[in-house]
Amino acid sequence: MTKPSWYNKRILAVNNEFDREAVRHVQRVLSLEESGELDDNTVIKIRGIQYVFNLPMTGIIDDATAEEVERIFPFGA
């Protein structure tokens, strides 16, 4: 799978507007409040996606996690 257009690099923390928009996208897909911050609830939901897709449960938006978020995007979570 190719890298999603909303994802540029691994996001450990929100450091710029691109990161903030990427986190908002993930929050939208996961039906969360779109704060653009990696708050506790967002990290918990990201770990949940990682668990479901048998990825390391880091809570970080990395390449594999971004691909799985993109795969479920039409359906939400």
C-alpha positions in Angstrom: 0.0 0.0 0.0 1.2 3.5 -0.7 1.6 6.1 2.0 -1.6 7.9 2.6 -1.7 11.6 1.5 -2.5 12.8 5.0 0.6 11.0 6.5 4.1 12.3 6.1 6.2 10.7 8.8 6.0 8.9 12.1 4.1 11.1 14.7 5.4 10.8 18.3 4.2 14.2 19.2 2.4 17.1 17.4 5.2 19.4 16.4 3.8 21.3 13.5 0.5 22.0 11.6 1.0 18.9 9.3 1.2 16.7 12.3 -1.9 18.3 13.8 -3.9 17.8 10.6 -2.7 14.1 10.4 -3.8 13.6 14.0 -7.2 15.3 13.3 -7.6 12.8 10.3 -7.0 9.8 12.6 -9.4 11.3 15.2 -12.1 11.7 12.5 -11.7 8.1 11.4 -11.8 6.9 15.0 -14.9 9.1 15.8 -13.0 11.1 18.3 -13.1 14.9 19.1 -10.8 16.5 16.5 -8.4 18.3 18.7 -5.3 17.6 16.7 -3.5 16.6 19.8 -2.3 13.1 20.8 -4.3 13.1 24.0 -4.8 10.0 26.2 -8.1 9.0 24.5 -6.5 9.3 21.0 -3.5 7.2 22.1 -5.8 4.6 23.6 -7.8 4.3 20.3 -4.6 4.2 18.3 -3.4 1.3 20.4 -6.8 -0.4 19.8 -6.3 -0.2 16.1 -2.8 -1.5 16.4 -4.1 -4.4 18.5 -6.8 -5.3 16.0 -4.3 -5.3 13.1 -1.6 -7.2 15.1 0.8 -4.2 15.2 3.0 -3.2 18.1 0.8 -1.3 20.5 2.9 1.9 20.7 0.1 4.5 20.4 2.3 6.2 17.8 1.1 6.9 14.3 3.7 5.1 12.2 3.7 3.8 8.6 1.9 0.5 9.4 -0.7 2.3 11.6 -1.3 5.0 9.0 -1.9 2.3 6.4 -4.5 0.5 8.6 -6.3 3.8 9.4 -6.5 4.5 5.7 -7.9 1.0 5.1 -10.7 1.5 7.6 -11.3 5.2 6.6 -14.5 4.6 4.6 -16.0 2.7 7.4 -14.8 4.6 10.6 -14.2 2.8 13.8 
